[in-house]
Amino acid sequence: IEKTRYEIEHDHKVWEVDVFYGPNSGLIVAEIELKSENEQLTLPDWAATEVTDDVRYYNSNLSTNPYCNWGK
């Protein structure tokens, strides 16, 4: 997996944003660690779709089924 990780602060919380390259080029994934699943969260304007439960986005799956193959 080729990616660059950025840390971006939003609403006093730090988001980890991964920009992927190679076969996963075009994919950008943001994640945040919360103290509990009930913690209040304000999504940044640049956050679009919730993918927490979508196994395609796991690094282990991106290595065997890269983003470039998803439309095929």
N, C-alpha and C positions, 0 to 999 in steps of 0.2 A: 504494500500500500504506500503510495507516494502522496504526501499531504504536508501542508504547512498549517500549524495551529497558531491561532491568535487568541489573545485574551482581551475581551471587550467588556467594559463596565457599563451596566445599564441599571438604573434605579437602585444603586448601592449593592448590586450583585454582579459577580463576574461570570460571564459567558465564555465558554471555550468554543471557538469557531474553527472548524477544519475545512480548508480549501483543498480539494483533491486534484491530482494530476494523473497523467498516464491514462490507463483504461477507465479511470473514474473521473476524468476531466469533466468539468461542468457541474459537479456535485459539490454542494456546500452544506455542511451540517453543523448546527449549533446545539450545544448542550449546557445544562446548568445543574449543579448539585444543590438540592434543597435540603433543609434540615428535617422536613417531614413532608409527606404527600399532601398535607393540609395547608402548607405554607402558602401565603398569598403571593401571587406573581403577576407582574405587569409585563406583557410581552412587548419587545421592541417592535418598531414599525417594520423592520427588515425580517422578522420571523414570520414564516408563512404557515407551513403544514406541520402538524404534530406527527412524528414518526417513531415515537418511543416503542411502540409495540410491533413495528414493521421490521421483521428480521432481515430484510434485504439490506438494511443500513448498518448491520453489524460488520465490523472490520473483517471478521472471519469469512463472512459471506461475500463481501465486496472483493475479496481476493480470489474467490472462485467464480463469482457471477458479477463482474464489474458493471458499473453504471452504463457503460457504452452498449451493453447487450440488452438492457431492459426494454428498449423499444422494438426489439426483434422478436 
